[in-house]
């Protein structure tokens, strides 16, 4: 089992994460933003990651610190548990339909962070979550994990469906990329010999 526990404490946020990459999608997520909690639960369920996450932050100031730091902490946890990345597939992608929405996510766990987001939302908030902060969440995640991450909203009108499709597509892409390939289980998937 590939598991880790991580704590990220700053003057603005306190985050505790426990993750098992080889789980069954069991989750216990607590954030002060209901819609963010729901998205992280969907992420765990559809990636088959066992995830415990407890977060608090200076919500009296703004959501920004918490949302971005949860993304960073989640990326740090994945980076920690993957270690030298021996045997993983390394790449993953998913085109995910959800009702009126279609989202594409592609990623490479190649050790060099790059993030691209193409898409728009019709409103500022989904539930209590400020949708302006989603790019900060995913940029923080991709930087902490040191991956190339491309997200594109191909179509859709309902913002809830678009956001949920993003988190589910990310989960499926990560599950594929993090999965162990039995043909290279003791080999780092790079011609450089290191990631």
N, C-alpha and C positions, 0 to 999 in steps of 0.2 A: 504494500500500500504506500502510495506517495502522499504523505500528509505533512502539514506544518501548522504552527501557530505563530501569530505575529501581533504585536501591539504597536500602534503608532499614536503617540501622545505629543501634542503641541499645546501652545497657549490658546489655541482656537478650537481644537477638536481632540476627542479621545476615541480611538477605534481599536477594537479587538477582533481578530479574525482567526478562525480555524478552518482549514480546507483539506479535503481528501479528493484528489484528482480521480481516483479509481472507485468512486462511490456509486450511489444509485439515485442521487438527486434529493437527498434528505436535507432540509434547511431549517434554520432557526435564525431569522434576520430581524433585527430591530434597528430602525432609524426613526428620527422624528418626522420624516416625510413619508406619508403613507404610500404615495405612488412610487417613490424610489424603493421602498421596501418591497412592493409588489414586483417591480422589475428585477430586483436582485433574486427574489424567490423564483421567478420565471427563468432567470439565467441559470441558477443552480439546477432546477428541475430538468431543463432541456439540455444542459451540458453533462448531466449525471455527475455533477460535483456535489459532494456533501459539504455544506457551507454553514458555518455559524459566524454571524457578524453582529456585533453590538457597537453602536456609534452614538456619540453625543457631540454637540458643538454649540458655538455661539449663535444660535438661531435668532437671538434678539438683534444681532447685527445684520445678518443676511444668510441665505442658504449656501452661498458660494463656497465658503471654507469647508463646510461639511461635505457637499457634493463632490468637490474636487478631491478632497483628502480621502474619501471613501474609494474613489477611482484609483488614486495613488496607492493606497494600502492594499487594495485588491490586486493590483499589478505587482506590488512587492511580494505578496504572498505567493502568487503564481511563479514569479522569478525564483524565489527561495526554494519552493518545492521541486521545481524542474532542475535545479542544480546545473550540471554540465550539459544537460539535454541529450545525453546518450540514448540512442534508440528511438527517439521520437520521430514522428512523421515530419514535423517542423512547419509545414504549411497546412492551411485549412481555408475552406471557403464555403459559403452557403448562400443560396438565393431563397429567401423565405417569404412565402405568401401568408398574409393574415387578412382575411376578408377583402376589403378594398385596397389594401396596401401590399406592396412588393418591395423588399429590401435586399440588397446585395452586400455581403461582408466578405472580405478576403484579408488574410493575414499571413505573416511570415515571422516565426520566432527566431529571427536571424541575428539578434544582438545589436541591431541598429534601429533606434526609434525613428519612425516617420508616421505621421497621421494625416489622413485626408477625409473630409466629410463633405458630401454633396447632398443637399436636400433642404427643404423648408417646412416650417410648421405654420399652421393657420392662426394659432393663438399663442399667447405668451405662457400660459400655465396649463398643465394637465394634472388634474387633481390639485395638489398643493405644490407640485414640482415645477420650478421655473425652467422652462425648456431652453432658455438661453444658456443654461449651465451644462447641458448635455455634452456639448463639444469639449468643455473643460474636464468633465468626468472621463470621457474617452481619451482625450489627449494625455491626461494624468496617468491613466491606466497604461496606455501604449508606451509612454516614456519610462514608467517604472519597470515595466516588463521588457523594455527594449525591443519592441517589435514594429514592423510595418503593419499598419492597420488602415484599411480603406473601408469606408462605410458610404453607401449611396442609397438614398430613398428613390427608387425607380418610379413609383407612383403611389397614389393614395390620397384620401381626403380627410380621414379621421385620424387626428393626432395621436390618440391613445393606441390605435392599431399600428401606426408608423413606429412609435417608440417601442412598443412591445415586440414588433417584428425585428427591430434592431437588436434588442437584448437576446432574443431567441436565436437570431442568425449568428451573433457573436458567440453564444454558447455552443452552437453546433460546430462552428469553425474552430473554436478552441479545443473542443473535444477531439476533433479530427487531428489537429496539429499536435496535441499533447499525447495522443495515443501512441503506445509502443508498437513499433513494427518489428515483428519477431526475426525478420531477416537481418536487421541491423541493431539488435538489442544492446550490444556493447560498443557501438560505433557512434561517434558524434556526426550528425548529418551535415557535414560541410567539407569541401575540399581543403579548407584551411586547417582542419583538424581541431578547431576550437570555435565556439560560438560566444 
